[in-house]
Amino acid sequence: MIRQVRGIVLSIETNGIVIDVAGWGVFLYMASPLSVPLGEEVTIRTHLCVKQDGFELYGFTDPAEHHLFTLLLTVSGIGPKTALSIITRASRESLENAIATRDITYLTRVAGLGKKAAEKIVIELSEKVTVSERREQGDDADVFDTLVALGYTEREARKALSSIPLSVQGRDARLKAALSAGR
């Protein structure tokens, strides 16, 4: 199992990065590849997935994000690409809060999951996810619906929600912060 890689970031792509590891250009799928500095040496935590047609490496700069990814993989029917997609659509803190509070509405609207997948995640992970700071997930679902009603695409609304800091509380304050984040 490859647990981490260290090397110079050669390129940043839409769904990951290429990193020079001892002369090898290794591709890592990442939730937020733009957070990695191009041309600099970095150490990335990884998760190796062995498939019939080859190996895939998934990289994480945040250990907590890596932990959530591995938890999502324990849910039957959730593979690595789906888990990475879930992490990409909403902030880790928001996802953990939604799972811990069993907020299926948030997971279906904001994280873009189907109802059955959201229920399965909540059933299997709600007791395993620890949340340091709880907040009402219904607020984010309302903000998401409001942004879509204002003409945002679902993707733009998810991106605006994920950019809101956890310190911003309340539906109105979160809506204002999402609108100021822009498209």
C-alpha positions in Angstrom: 0.0 0.0 0.0 1.3 3.4 -1.0 0.4 5.7 1.9 2.1 8.9 0.8 4.3 10.4 -2.0 6.7 13.2 -2.0 8.0 15.1 -5.0 7.8 18.1 -7.3 4.4 19.0 -8.8 4.8 18.7 -12.6 1.3 19.7 -13.7 -2.1 20.4 -12.3 -5.1 18.9 -14.2 -8.8 19.2 -13.8 -9.2 16.1 -11.7 -5.7 15.7 -10.2 -2.0 16.4 -10.4 1.1 14.8 -11.8 4.0 14.6 -9.3 7.6 13.6 -10.0 8.5 10.8 -7.6 12.1 9.6 -8.2 11.9 10.3 -11.9 8.4 8.8 -12.3 5.5 11.1 -13.3 2.8 9.8 -11.0 -0.8 10.9 -11.5 -2.9 11.4 -8.3 -6.7 12.0 -8.4 -7.5 14.8 -6.0 -10.6 16.6 -4.8 -8.9 20.0 -4.9 -5.8 19.9 -7.2 -5.6 23.7 -7.3 -4.6 23.8 -3.6 -1.3 22.3 -4.5 1.5 24.7 -5.6 2.9 24.0 -9.1 6.6 23.4 -9.3 7.1 22.9 -5.6 7.9 19.9 -3.6 4.9 18.5 -1.7 4.1 15.5 0.4 0.7 14.1 -0.3 -1.2 11.4 1.7 -2.5 8.7 -0.7 -4.9 5.9 -1.1 -4.1 3.2 -3.6 -7.0 1.5 -5.4 -6.2 -1.8 -7.2 -8.6 -2.4 -10.1 -8.8 -5.0 -12.8 -7.4 -2.6 -15.4 -4.7 -1.1 -13.2 -3.8 1.0 -10.2 -5.2 4.4 -9.2 -3.8 6.7 -6.6 -5.9 9.3 -4.8 -4.2 12.1 -3.1 -5.1 14.3 -0.1 -3.4 17.3 1.5 -5.7 17.2 4.5 -5.5 14.1 6.7 -9.2 14.6 7.8 -10.3 14.6 4.2 -8.3 11.4 3.6 -10.1 9.9 6.6 -13.5 10.8 5.3 -12.6 9.4 1.9 -11.6 6.0 3.4 -14.8 6.0 5.5 -16.9 6.6 2.4 -15.2 3.6 0.7 -16.5 1.3 3.5 -20.1 2.0 2.3 -21.2 -0.7 -0.1 -21.7 0.7 -3.6 -19.4 3.7 -3.1 -16.2 3.4 -5.1 -13.2 5.8 -5.0 -14.4 8.0 -7.9 -17.8 8.5 -6.2 -16.2 9.1 -2.8 -13.9 11.8 -4.4 -16.9 13.3 -6.2 -18.8 13.6 -2.9 -15.8 15.3 -1.2 -15.5 17.7 -4.2 -19.1 18.9 -4.1 -19.2 20.1 -0.5 -16.8 20.9 2.3 -15.6 18.0 4.5 -17.0 19.7 7.6 -20.4 20.1 6.0 -20.5 16.5 4.8 -19.4 15.2 8.3 -22.1 17.3 9.9 -24.8 16.1 7.5 -23.8 12.4 8.0 -23.6 12.8 11.8 -27.0 14.5 12.0 -28.5 12.1 9.4 -29.4 15.0 7.1 -30.4 13.2 4.0 -31.9 16.4 2.4 -28.4 18.0 2.5 -26.7 15.0 1.1 -29.2 14.7 -1.8 -29.4 18.4 -2.7 -25.9 19.8 -1.9 -23.7 16.7 -2.2 -25.6 15.5 -5.3 -26.3 12.0 -4.1 -29.4 9.9 -4.9 -31.8 9.3 -2.0 -30.8 5.6 -1.6 -27.1 6.4 -1.7 -27.5 9.2 0.9 -29.6 6.9 3.2 -26.9 4.1 2.9 -24.1 6.5 3.8 -26.1 7.9 6.8 -27.0 4.4 8.0 -23.4 3.0 7.7 -21.4 6.1 8.8 -23.4 8.3 11.2 -22.0 6.5 14.2 -18.4 6.5 12.8 -18.2 10.2 11.9 -17.2 12.6 14.7 -18.1 16.2 14.4 -16.2 18.9 16.3 -18.6 21.7 15.5 -22.3 21.1 14.7 -24.5 23.5 12.7 -27.9 23.2 11.2 -27.6 21.5 7.8 -31.1 22.5 6.8 -29.8 26.1 6.4 -27.4 25.0 3.7 -30.1 23.0 1.9 -32.3 26.2 2.0 -29.4 28.4 0.8 -28.7 25.8 -2.0 -32.4 26.0 -3.2 -32.3 29.8 -3.0 -29.1 30.0 -5.1 -30.7 27.6 -7.7 -33.9 29.7 -7.8 -31.7 32.8 -8.4 -30.3 31.2 -11.5 -27.2 29.5 -10.2 -26.5 26.0 -11.7 -26.3 23.2 -9.2 -22.6 23.1 -9.6 -22.2 26.8 -9.0 -24.4 26.6 -6.0 -22.4 23.7 -4.5 -19.1 25.7 -5.2 -20.5 28.8 -3.5 -21.6 26.7 -0.5 -18.3 25.0 -0.1 -16.5 28.3 0.0 -18.4 29.5 3.1 -16.4 29.3 6.3 -17.9 27.3 9.2 -17.8 30.4 11.4 -20.7 31.9 9.3 -23.9 30.7 11.0 -27.6 31.1 10.1 -29.4 30.8 6.8 -29.4 34.6 6.0 -25.7 35.0 6.8 -24.7 31.9 4.8 -26.8 33.1 1.8 -25.1 36.5 1.9 -21.7 34.8 2.1 -22.5 32.5 -0.8 -23.8 35.4 -3.0 -20.6 37.4 -2.2 -18.5 34.3 -3.2 -19.9 34.8 -6.7 -20.1 32.2 -9.4 
